[in-house]
Amino acid sequence: MKPINLNQARKAKTRAEAKAKADENAVRFGRTKAQKVLEATQAQQASERLAQLKFEDD
């Protein structure tokens, strides 16, 4: 049986858990650059449309 370095094993386990959590968060919260640009464009178009429809009584 080969002896193992407990510090290395502990650190490897911690790294694996952090990577798993990061992957989970990327799926939950992550968006691609294209998705971000599309959403920003849609928001800008919506605000421009709202400004066009605004009724101002002078």
N, CA, C and O atoms as a GROMACS GRO file, in nm:
protein
  232
    1MET      N    1   0.084  -0.117   0.000
    1MET     CA    2   0.000   0.000   0.000
    1MET      C    3   0.088   0.124   0.000
    1MET      O    4   0.184   0.133   0.077
    2LYS      N    5   0.056   0.218  -0.085
    2LYS     CA    6   0.138   0.338  -0.100
    2LYS      C    7   0.089   0.445  -0.002
    2LYS      O    8  -0.031   0.472   0.005
    3PRO      N    9   0.181   0.507   0.072
    3PRO     CA   10   0.139   0.614   0.164
    3PRO      C   11   0.098   0.739   0.084
    3PRO      O   12   0.153   0.767  -0.022
    4ILE      N   13   0.001   0.812   0.138
    4ILE     CA   14  -0.043   0.934   0.072
    4ILE      C   15  -0.016   1.054   0.161
    4ILE      O   16  -0.017   1.044   0.283
    5ASN      N   17   0.007   1.166   0.098
    5ASN     CA   18   0.027   1.290   0.170
    5ASN      C   19  -0.111   1.347   0.202
    5ASN      O   20  -0.187   1.382   0.112
    6LEU      N   21  -0.144   1.355   0.330
    6LEU     CA   22  -0.278   1.399   0.370
    6LEU      C   23  -0.305   1.544   0.332
    6LEU      O   24  -0.418   1.580   0.300
    7ASN      N   25  -0.201   1.630   0.336
    7ASN     CA   26  -0.220   1.769   0.296
    7ASN      C   27  -0.260   1.778   0.148
    7ASN      O   28  -0.350   1.853   0.112
    8GLN      N   29  -0.191   1.700   0.065
    8GLN     CA   30  -0.224   1.702  -0.078
    8GLN      C   31  -0.364   1.647  -0.101
    8GLN      O   32  -0.438   1.699  -0.185
    9ALA      N   33  -0.401   1.544  -0.029
    9ALA     CA   34  -0.534   1.486  -0.044
    9ALA      C   35  -0.641   1.585   0.000
    9ALA      O   36  -0.744   1.598  -0.067
   10ARG      N   37  -0.618   1.654   0.110
   10ARG     CA   38  -0.714   1.753   0.160
   10ARG      C   39  -0.730   1.868   0.061
   10ARG      O   40  -0.841   1.911   0.032
   11LYS      N   41  -0.617   1.917   0.010
   11LYS     CA   42  -0.622   2.028  -0.085
   11LYS      C   43  -0.689   1.986  -0.216
   11LYS      O   44  -0.763   2.064  -0.275
   12ALA      N   45  -0.663   1.864  -0.260
   12ALA     CA   46  -0.725   1.815  -0.383
   12ALA      C   47  -0.877   1.804  -0.365
   12ALA      O   48  -0.953   1.838  -0.456
   13LYS      N   49  -0.919   1.758  -0.249
   13LYS     CA   50  -1.062   1.746  -0.221
   13LYS      C   51  -1.126   1.885  -0.220
   13LYS      O   52  -1.235   1.904  -0.275
   14THR      N   53  -1.060   1.982  -0.157
   14THR     CA   54  -1.112   2.119  -0.151
   14THR      C   55  -1.122   2.179  -0.291
   14THR      O   56  -1.220   2.244  -0.324
   15ARG      N   57  -1.018   2.157  -0.373
   15ARG     CA   58  -1.020   2.208  -0.510
   15ARG      C   59  -1.134   2.146  -0.591
   15ARG      O   60  -1.202   2.216  -0.667
   16ALA      N   61  -1.156   2.016  -0.574
   16ALA     CA   62  -1.262   1.948  -0.646
   16ALA      C   63  -1.399   2.002  -0.605
   16ALA      O   64  -1.486   2.022  -0.690
   17GLU      N   65  -1.418   2.026  -0.476
   17GLU     CA   66  -1.546   2.081  -0.428
   17GLU      C   67  -1.567   2.223  -0.482
   17GLU      O   68  -1.678   2.258  -0.523
   18ALA      N   69  -1.462   2.304  -0.482
   18ALA     CA   70  -1.472   2.442  -0.533
   18ALA      C   71  -1.504   2.441  -0.682
   18ALA      O   72  -1.583   2.522  -0.729
   19LYS      N   73  -1.442   2.350  -0.757
   19LYS     CA   74  -1.468   2.340  -0.902
   19LYS      C   75  -1.611   2.298  -0.927
   19LYS      O   76  -1.676   2.351  -1.017
   20ALA      N   77  -1.661   2.205  -0.849
   20ALA     CA   78  -1.799   2.159  -0.865
   20ALA      C   79  -1.897   2.273  -0.837
   20ALA      O   80  -1.995   2.291  -0.909
   21LYS      N   81  -1.869   2.350  -0.732
   21LYS     CA   82  -1.956   2.463  -0.698
   21LYS      C   83  -1.949   2.570  -0.808
   21LYS      O   84  -2.052   2.628  -0.844
   22ALA      N   85  -1.830   2.596  -0.861
   22ALA     CA   86  -1.814   2.695  -0.967
   22ALA      C   87  -1.889   2.651  -1.093
   22ALA      O   88  -1.952   2.734  -1.158
   23ASP      N   89  -1.882   2.524  -1.126
   23ASP     CA   90  -1.954   2.473  -1.243
   23ASP      C   91  -2.105   2.488  -1.224
   23ASP      O   92  -2.176   2.524  -1.317
   24GLU      N   93  -2.151   2.458  -1.104
   24GLU     CA   94  -2.293   2.471  -1.074
   24GLU      C   95  -2.338   2.617  -1.087
   24GLU      O   96  -2.443   2.646  -1.144
   25ASN      N   97  -2.257   2.709  -1.034
   25ASN     CA   98  -2.291   2.851  -1.043
   25ASN      C   99  -2.287   2.900  -1.187
   25ASN      O  100  -2.368   2.985  -1.226
   26ALA      N  101  -2.196   2.849  -1.265
   26ALA     CA  102  -2.186   2.889  -1.405
   26ALA      C  103  -2.313   2.849  -1.479
   26ALA      O  104  -2.361   2.922  -1.566
   27VAL      N  105  -2.367   2.734  -1.446
   27VAL     CA  106  -2.491   2.689  -1.510
   27VAL      C  107  -2.609   2.773  -1.461
   27VAL      O  108  -2.696   2.809  -1.539
   28ARG      N  109  -2.611   2.804  -1.332
   28ARG     CA  110  -2.723   2.878  -1.275
   28ARG      C  111  -2.724   3.025  -1.317
   28ARG      O  112  -2.828   3.079  -1.354
   29PHE      N  113  -2.608   3.089  -1.311
   29PHE     CA  114  -2.601   3.234  -1.328
   29PHE      C  115  -2.528   3.278  -1.454
   29PHE      O  116  -2.540   3.394  -1.494
   30GLY      N  117  -2.455   3.191  -1.514
   30GLY     CA  118  -2.370   3.230  -1.626
   30GLY      C  119  -2.448   3.253  -1.754
   30GLY      O  120  -2.543   3.182  -1.784
   31ARG      N  121  -2.405   3.353  -1.827
   31ARG     CA  122  -2.461   3.382  -1.959
   31ARG      C  123  -2.346   3.406  -2.054
   31ARG      O  124  -2.240   3.455  -2.015
   32THR      N  125  -2.367   3.371  -2.178
   32THR     CA  126  -2.263   3.394  -2.276
   32THR      C  127  -2.260   3.543  -2.311
   32THR      O  128  -2.354   3.617  -2.280
   33LYS      N  129  -2.153   3.585  -2.374
   33LYS     CA  130  -2.141   3.726  -2.415
   33LYS      C  131  -2.252   3.762  -2.512
   33LYS      O  132  -2.308   3.872  -2.506
   34ALA      N  133  -2.285   3.671  -2.602
   34ALA     CA  134  -2.391   3.697  -2.699
   34ALA      C  135  -2.525   3.719  -2.629
   34ALA      O  136  -2.603   3.806  -2.668
   35GLN      N  137  -2.552   3.640  -2.525
   35GLN     CA  138  -2.676   3.656  -2.451
   35GLN      C  139  -2.680   3.792  -2.381
   35GLN      O  140  -2.784   3.857  -2.378
   36LYS      N  141  -2.567   3.834  -2.325
   36LYS     CA  142  -2.561   3.964  -2.257
   36LYS      C  143  -2.584   4.078  -2.355
   36LYS      O  144  -2.656   4.173  -2.325
   37VAL      N  145  -2.521   4.070  -2.472
   37VAL     CA  146  -2.536   4.175  -2.574
   37VAL      C  147  -2.680   4.180  -2.623
   37VAL      O  148  -2.736   4.288  -2.640
   38LEU      N  149  -2.740   4.063  -2.647
   38LEU     CA  150  -2.878   4.057  -2.694
   38LEU      C  151  -2.972   4.118  -2.590
   38LEU      O  152  -3.062   4.195  -2.626
   39GLU      N  153  -2.951   4.085  -2.465
   39GLU     CA  154  -3.037   4.140  -2.359
   39GLU      C  155  -3.021   4.291  -2.347
   39GLU      O  156  -3.120   4.362  -2.328
   40ALA      N  157  -2.898   4.341  -2.358
   40ALA     CA  158  -2.875   4.485  -2.351
   40ALA      C  159  -2.941   4.557  -2.469
   40ALA      O  160  -2.999   4.664  -2.452
   41THR      N  161  -2.931   4.498  -2.587
   41THR     CA  162  -2.993   4.556  -2.706
   41THR      C  163  -3.145   4.560  -2.691
   41THR      O  164  -3.208   4.660  -2.724
   42GLN      N  165  -3.202   4.452  -2.642
   42GLN     CA  166  -3.347   4.448  -2.624
   42GLN      C  167  -3.392   4.551  -2.520
   42GLN      O  168  -3.496   4.614  -2.537
   43ALA      N  169  -3.316   4.568  -2.414
   43ALA     CA  170  -3.351   4.665  -2.311
   43ALA      C  171  -3.344   4.808  -2.368
   43ALA      O  172  -3.430   4.891  -2.339
   44GLN      N  173  -3.242   4.834  -2.448
   44GLN     CA  174  -3.229   4.966  -2.509
   44GLN      C  175  -3.344   4.994  -2.605
   44GLN      O  176  -3.399   5.104  -2.605
   45GLN      N  177  -3.381   4.895  -2.685
   45GLN     CA  178  -3.492   4.911  -2.778
   45GLN      C  179  -3.622   4.935  -2.702
   45GLN      O  180  -3.705   5.016  -2.743
   46ALA      N  181  -3.641   4.864  -2.592
   46ALA     CA  182  -3.763   4.880  -2.513
   46ALA      C  183  -3.769   5.020  -2.452
   46ALA      O  184  -3.876   5.081  -2.450
   47SER      N  185  -3.656   5.071  -2.403
   47SER     CA  186  -3.657   5.205  -2.343
   47SER      C  187  -3.679   5.312  -2.450
   47SER      O  188  -3.746   5.412  -2.425
   48GLU      N  189  -3.623   5.292  -2.570
   48GLU     CA  190  -3.645   5.386  -2.679
   48GLU      C  191  -3.792   5.386  -2.721
   48GLU      O  192  -3.850   5.492  -2.747
   49ARG      N  193  -3.852   5.268  -2.728
   49ARG     CA  194  -3.994   5.257  -2.764
   49ARG      C  195  -4.080   5.325  -2.659
   49ARG      O  196  -4.177   5.393  -2.693
   50LEU      N  197  -4.048   5.307  -2.533
   50LEU     CA  198  -4.123   5.370  -2.425
   50LEU      C  199  -4.111   5.522  -2.433
   50LEU      O  200  -4.209   5.593  -2.409
   51ALA      N  201  -3.992   5.572  -2.468
   51ALA     CA  202  -3.973   5.717  -2.481
   51ALA      C  203  -4.054   5.771  -2.598
   51ALA      O  204  -4.104   5.883  -2.592
   52GLN      N  205  -4.066   5.695  -2.703
   52GLN     CA  206  -4.145   5.738  -2.819
   52GLN      C  207  -4.294   5.747  -2.784
   52GLN      O  208  -4.365   5.834  -2.834
   53LEU      N  209  -4.340   5.658  -2.699
   53LEU     CA  210  -4.481   5.653  -2.665
   53LEU      C  211  -4.518   5.748  -2.550
   53LEU      O  212  -4.635   5.764  -2.518
   54LYS      N  213  -4.418   5.808  -2.490
   54LYS     CA  214  -4.444   5.896  -2.375
   54LYS      C  215  -4.525   6.016  -2.420
   54LYS      O  216  -4.494   6.079  -2.521
   55PHE      N  217  -4.628   6.048  -2.346
   55PHE     CA  218  -4.715   6.160  -2.376
   55PHE      C  219  -4.677   6.275  -2.285
   55PHE      O  220  -4.684   6.264  -2.163
   56GLU      N  221  -4.638   6.384  -2.346
   56GLU     CA  222  -4.600   6.501  -2.268
   56GLU      C  223  -4.702   6.612  -2.292
   56GLU      O  224  -4.726   6.651  -2.406
   57ASP      N  225  -4.761   6.661  -2.187
   57ASP     CA  226  -4.860   6.768  -2.195
   57ASP      C  227  -4.791   6.899  -2.159
   57ASP      O  228  -4.751   6.919  -2.044
   58ASP      N  229  -4.778   6.988  -2.256
   58ASP     CA  230  -4.710   7.116  -2.230
   58ASP      C  231  -4.807   7.223  -2.198
   58ASP      O  232  -4.768   7.337  -2.173
   0.00000   0.00000   0.00000
